[in-house]
């Protein structure tokens, strides 16, 4: 597919500056809220008018764009609920002000493409600018878009990322739907709770990608999406995916899953773990990020760091294999047991 040359992440953990994924920060009221930086690169007058999703999206992207040697040929963002909070604020204003003088800021920032648009405006980038909104596969569709563009333009680089926030409106809807736990839960006890629901999360992860191997952090070698509620279909698709993208007799060293403590979804993850027959280490990440639609973007950021540093925090490990090096990593994630994705990444020095 393509090579990742730079990556950045704002999450509920210390991932943005002086990243330390070995230290685990706990949720507050079953919400893993992002640890926001000072946003030194965003003018104060603009920053104070930004909604949270736009702040974290722009704040994650700008450092990459400013450190990139050449302007990117496109900005590709995946989000399910980006701008939702501002949208609800604007709709409430219509009622509160009886359709009178409304604040334009909430209206301007109320659409999902506001994140990509603001990144483009602040970086003076007039190239390809698009937002993919596909619920739990928003980020994966952004990756697919980037892959097609890289194949067409071998010398160009692109910014691709995933962003979502915990909006009050969406949190209430998901909570009523039983997707968040009703009982207080610690991150360390998430996977042993045995109850339905997870903890709410939010975050932004961005990547500079192109077709150039030199000096790359890692390579994304394959990605696959499917819609099904049949766990057998998921495991069969995983086998076919690995057979297609791995060399003969080779296996992944690490399976990073989106297991989230929801007892209704556990069988999807255990079914996929069984495919590897304990030949790979199994790790989990949603006790770090919480559950949100584009959490797979944060997972890919974690994979780039794990492949680069060859360090997997103990709190992420579910099952450790005998392998001591991480050369190939498979990410498996599902959103509500209906949308599923596989992302395969590997170190760039592999033959």
C-alpha positions as CSV (number, residue, x, y, z in Angstrom):
1,X,0.0,0.0,0.0
2,X,2.2,2.8,1.3
3,X,4.9,3.9,3.7
4,X,4.3,6.0,6.9
5,X,7.0,8.6,7.3
6,X,5.6,10.7,10.1
7,X,2.9,10.2,12.7
8,X,1.3,12.2,15.5
9,X,-1.4,11.4,18.0
10,X,-3.5,13.3,20.6
11,X,-5.2,10.8,22.9
12,X,-6.2,10.2,26.5
13,X,-2.6,9.0,27.1
14,X,0.8,10.8,26.8
15,X,1.1,10.3,23.1
16,X,1.6,13.8,21.6
17,X,4.9,15.2,23.0
18,X,7.5,13.1,24.8
19,X,5.3,10.1,24.2
20,X,5.1,7.5,27.0
21,X,2.8,4.6,26.4
22,X,4.1,2.6,29.3
23,X,2.4,4.9,31.7
24,X,-1.4,4.3,31.8
25,X,-3.8,7.2,32.6
26,X,-7.2,6.2,34.0
27,X,-10.7,7.2,32.7
28,X,-12.8,9.7,34.6
29,X,-16.5,8.9,34.9
30,X,-16.0,6.1,32.4
31,X,-14.7,8.7,29.8
32,X,-11.1,8.7,28.4
33,X,-10.8,12.4,27.5
34,X,-7.9,13.5,25.4
35,X,-4.8,15.1,27.0
36,X,-4.8,18.3,25.1
37,X,-1.5,20.2,24.4
38,X,-1.0,24.0,24.4
39,X,-1.5,24.2,20.6
40,X,1.4,26.6,20.1
41,X,1.0,26.4,16.3
42,X,-2.6,27.7,16.2
43,X,-3.3,31.4,16.5
44,X,-5.1,32.2,19.7
45,X,-7.9,34.1,18.0
46,X,-8.7,31.0,15.9
47,X,-8.1,28.5,18.6
48,X,-10.7,29.9,21.0
49,X,-13.4,29.6,18.3
50,X,-12.6,25.9,17.5
51,X,-14.7,23.0,18.6
52,X,-12.9,20.2,20.3
53,X,-12.8,17.8,17.4
54,X,-11.3,20.5,15.2
55,X,-8.8,21.5,17.9
56,X,-7.4,18.0,18.3
57,X,-7.5,17.3,14.6
58,X,-5.7,20.5,13.6
59,X,-3.3,20.3,16.6
60,X,-2.3,16.8,15.6
61,X,-1.9,17.6,11.9
62,X,-0.1,20.9,11.8
63,X,3.2,19.7,13.4
64,X,3.5,17.1,10.7
65,X,2.7,19.5,7.9
66,X,5.2,22.1,9.1
67,X,8.0,19.6,9.5
68,X,7.4,17.9,6.1
69,X,10.0,18.8,3.5
70,X,7.4,19.3,0.7
71,X,3.7,20.3,0.8
72,X,1.4,17.3,0.9
73,X,-0.7,16.7,-2.2
74,X,-3.8,15.9,-0.2
75,X,-5.5,16.0,3.2
76,X,-7.7,12.9,3.9
77,X,-9.6,12.6,7.1
78,X,-11.8,9.9,8.5
79,X,-14.4,10.7,11.2
80,X,-17.8,9.5,12.3
81,X,-18.9,12.3,14.6
82,X,-16.5,15.2,13.9
83,X,-18.4,18.5,14.3
84,X,-21.4,16.9,16.0
85,X,-21.1,19.0,19.2
86,X,-21.1,22.2,17.3
87,X,-24.0,21.0,15.2
88,X,-26.1,20.4,18.3
89,X,-25.0,23.8,19.7
90,X,-26.2,25.5,16.5
91,X,-29.5,23.7,16.5
92,X,-30.1,24.6,20.1
93,X,-29.4,28.3,19.2
94,X,-32.1,28.2,16.6
95,X,-34.6,27.4,19.5
96,X,-33.0,29.6,22.1
97,X,-32.8,32.7,19.9
98,X,-36.2,32.0,18.1
99,X,-34.4,31.9,14.8
100,X,-32.9,35.3,15.4
101,X,-29.2,36.4,15.4
102,X,-27.2,33.2,15.6
103,X,-23.5,32.6,16.3
104,X,-22.0,31.7,12.9
105,X,-19.0,29.9,14.4
106,X,-21.0,26.8,15.5
107,X,-22.7,26.7,12.0
108,X,-19.3,26.9,10.2
109,X,-17.8,24.1,12.4
110,X,-20.9,21.9,12.5
111,X,-20.1,19.8,9.4
112,X,-17.8,16.7,9.4
113,X,-15.5,18.2,6.8
114,X,-14.6,21.2,9.0
115,X,-11.6,19.4,10.4
116,X,-10.0,18.7,7.0
117,X,-11.0,22.2,5.8
118,X,-9.4,24.0,8.8
119,X,-6.2,21.9,8.3
120,X,-6.1,23.0,4.7
121,X,-6.8,26.7,5.6
122,X,-4.2,26.9,8.3
123,X,-1.5,25.2,6.3
124,X,-2.4,27.2,3.1
125,X,-2.9,23.8,1.3
126,X,-5.2,24.1,-1.8
127,X,-4.8,20.5,-2.9
128,X,-7.1,17.5,-2.6
129,X,-9.2,17.8,0.6
130,X,-11.7,15.2,1.6
131,X,-13.5,13.7,4.6
132,X,-14.7,10.1,4.8
133,X,-17.7,9.5,7.1
134,X,-18.4,5.8,7.3
135,X,-19.0,5.3,11.1
136,X,-16.7,2.6,12.3
137,X,-14.8,2.3,9.0
138,X,-14.2,6.1,8.4
139,X,-10.5,5.9,9.0
140,X,-10.1,2.7,7.0
141,X,-11.8,4.4,4.0
142,X,-9.4,7.3,4.4
143,X,-6.5,4.7,4.2
144,X,-8.1,3.2,1.1
145,X,-8.3,6.7,-0.5
146,X,-4.7,7.4,0.3
147,X,-3.6,4.0,-1.1
148,X,-5.3,4.8,-4.5
149,X,-3.8,8.3,-4.6
150,X,-0.3,7.0,-3.8
151,X,-0.5,4.4,-6.6
152,X,-1.5,7.2,-9.0
153,X,1.1,9.7,-7.8
154,X,4.3,7.8,-6.7
155,X,6.2,11.0,-5.9
156,X,3.5,12.7,-3.8
157,X,2.9,12.6,0.0
158,X,-0.5,12.7,1.7
159,X,-1.8,13.5,5.1
160,X,-4.3,10.9,6.3
161,X,-5.9,10.6,9.7
162,X,-8.8,9.8,12.0
163,X,-10.5,12.1,14.5
164,X,-13.5,11.8,16.8
165,X,-14.6,13.5,20.1
166,X,-17.0,12.6,22.9
167,X,-19.9,14.9,22.1
168,X,-22.6,15.3,24.8
169,X,-25.4,14.4,22.3
170,X,-23.7,11.3,20.9
171,X,-22.5,10.1,24.3
172,X,-26.1,10.2,25.6
173,X,-27.4,8.3,22.6
174,X,-24.7,5.6,22.8
175,X,-25.2,5.3,26.6
176,X,-28.9,4.8,26.2
177,X,-28.1,2.2,23.5
178,X,-26.0,0.2,26.1
179,X,-22.7,0.8,24.4
180,X,-21.1,2.4,27.5
181,X,-20.8,0.7,30.9
182,X,-23.2,1.8,33.6
183,X,-21.0,0.8,36.5
184,X,-17.7,2.6,37.2
185,X,-14.8,0.7,35.7
186,X,-11.0,1.1,35.9
187,X,-8.9,0.8,32.7
188,X,-7.1,-2.2,34.3
189,X,-10.4,-4.0,35.0
190,X,-12.0,-3.3,31.6
191,X,-11.4,-6.7,30.0
192,X,-12.4,-8.7,33.1
193,X,-15.7,-6.9,33.7
194,X,-17.9,-9.5,32.0
195,X,-20.6,-6.9,31.4
196,X,-22.0,-5.1,28.3
197,X,-20.7,-1.8,27.1
198,X,-17.2,-0.1,27.1
199,X,-15.7,3.2,28.2
200,X,-16.1,6.3,26.0
201,X,-13.1,7.6,24.2
202,X,-11.9,10.2,21.7
203,X,-8.7,11.1,19.9
204,X,-6.9,12.1,16.7
205,X,-4.0,10.4,14.9
206,X,-2.4,11.7,11.7
207,X,0.2,10.2,9.3
208,X,2.3,11.4,6.4
209,X,2.3,8.7,3.8
210,X,3.9,8.1,0.4
211,X,5.4,5.4,-1.8
212,X,9.0,6.1,-0.8
213,X,10.7,3.4,1.4
214,X,13.8,5.4,2.5
215,X,13.6,6.7,6.1
216,X,10.0,5.4,6.6
217,X,8.7,4.5,10.1
218,X,6.9,1.4,8.7
219,X,4.9,0.1,5.8
220,X,1.2,-0.5,5.7
221,X,1.1,-3.6,3.5
222,X,-2.7,-4.3,3.4
223,X,-6.1,-3.3,4.7
224,X,-9.5,-5.0,4.5
225,X,-13.0,-4.1,5.5
226,X,-16.2,-6.1,5.8
227,X,-19.8,-5.9,7.1
228,X,-21.1,-8.9,8.9
229,X,-22.4,-10.1,12.3
230,X,-21.1,-13.7,11.7
231,X,-17.9,-14.4,13.7
232,X,-17.1,-17.3,11.4
233,X,-17.1,-15.0,8.4
234,X,-14.7,-12.7,10.2
235,X,-12.2,-15.4,11.0
236,X,-12.4,-16.8,7.5
237,X,-11.7,-13.3,6.1
238,X,-8.8,-12.9,8.4
239,X,-7.2,-16.1,7.1
240,X,-7.7,-15.1,3.5
241,X,-6.3,-11.6,4.3
242,X,-3.1,-13.0,5.9
243,X,-2.7,-15.6,3.1
244,X,-2.8,-12.8,0.6
245,X,-0.4,-10.4,2.2
246,X,2.1,-12.5,4.1
247,X,5.0,-14.4,2.5
248,X,4.7,-18.2,2.4
249,X,5.3,-19.8,5.8
250,X,5.4,-16.4,7.5
251,X,3.2,-15.2,10.4
252,X,2.5,-12.0,12.2
253,X,4.4,-11.4,15.4
254,X,1.7,-9.3,17.1
255,X,-2.1,-9.1,16.9
256,X,-3.4,-5.8,18.2
257,X,-7.1,-6.0,18.8
258,X,-9.8,-3.5,19.6
259,X,-11.3,-5.6,22.4
260,X,-13.2,-3.2,24.5
261,X,-14.6,-5.0,27.5
262,X,-18.1,-5.4,25.9
263,X,-19.1,-9.0,26.6
264,X,-21.3,-9.0,23.5
265,X,-18.3,-8.5,21.2
266,X,-15.7,-10.7,22.9
267,X,-16.4,-13.7,20.7
268,X,-15.2,-11.8,17.5
269,X,-11.8,-11.2,19.1
270,X,-11.3,-14.7,20.6
271,X,-12.3,-16.2,17.2
272,X,-9.6,-14.1,15.5
273,X,-7.0,-14.9,18.1
274,X,-7.7,-18.6,17.5
275,X,-6.6,-18.2,13.9
276,X,-3.0,-17.5,15.0
277,X,-3.0,-20.5,17.3
278,X,-0.8,-18.7,20.0
279,X,2.0,-18.2,17.4
280,X,1.8,-14.4,17.9
281,X,1.5,-12.1,20.9
282,X,-2.0,-10.7,21.4
283,X,-2.4,-7.2,22.8
284,X,-5.2,-4.7,23.3
285,X,-5.4,-0.9,23.2
286,X,-8.9,0.4,24.1
287,X,-8.1,0.6,27.8
288,X,-5.8,3.4,26.6
289,X,-8.1,5.1,24.1
290,X,-11.6,4.2,25.0
291,X,-14.2,3.2,22.4
292,X,-14.9,5.5,19.5
293,X,-15.5,5.0,15.8
294,X,-12.0,6.0,14.5
295,X,-10.0,4.3,17.3
296,X,-8.2,2.2,14.7
297,X,-6.3,5.4,13.8
298,X,-4.8,5.5,17.3
299,X,-4.1,1.8,17.0
300,X,-2.1,2.4,13.9
301,X,-0.1,5.2,15.7
302,X,0.7,2.7,18.5
303,X,1.8,0.1,15.9
304,X,4.2,2.6,14.3
305,X,5.7,3.3,17.7
306,X,5.9,-0.4,18.6
307,X,7.6,-1.3,15.4
308,X,10.1,1.6,15.7
309,X,10.9,1.1,19.4
310,X,10.4,-2.7,19.6
311,X,8.7,-2.1,23.0
312,X,5.3,-3.3,23.9
313,X,3.9,-2.1,27.3
314,X,3.0,-4.9,29.7
315,X,-0.4,-3.4,30.3
316,X,-1.3,-4.0,26.6
317,X,-0.4,-7.7,26.5
318,X,-3.2,-10.3,26.7
319,X,-1.0,-13.3,25.7
320,X,2.7,-13.3,25.1
321,X,4.3,-15.6,22.5
322,X,7.9,-16.8,22.5
323,X,8.8,-14.2,19.8
324,X,11.0,-11.4,21.0
325,X,10.9,-9.1,17.9
326,X,7.9,-7.4,16.3
327,X,8.3,-7.3,12.5
328,X,4.7,-7.7,11.3
329,X,1.6,-6.5,13.2
330,X,-2.0,-7.1,12.4
331,X,-4.7,-4.7,13.8
332,X,-8.2,-6.1,14.1
333,X,-11.1,-3.9,15.1
334,X,-14.9,-4.1,15.1
335,X,-17.5,-1.4,15.6
336,X,-20.5,-2.7,17.4
337,X,-20.0,-6.2,15.9
338,X,-21.2,-5.0,12.4
339,X,-18.2,-3.3,10.8
340,X,-14.8,-5.0,10.9
341,X,-11.4,-4.1,9.6
342,X,-7.9,-5.6,9.3
343,X,-4.8,-3.4,8.9
344,X,-1.4,-5.1,8.4
345,X,1.9,-3.1,9.0
346,X,5.5,-4.2,9.0
347,X,9.0,-2.9,9.6
348,X,10.6,-1.3,6.5
349,X,13.8,-3.4,6.6
350,X,12.1,-6.7,5.9
351,X,12.7,-8.4,2.6
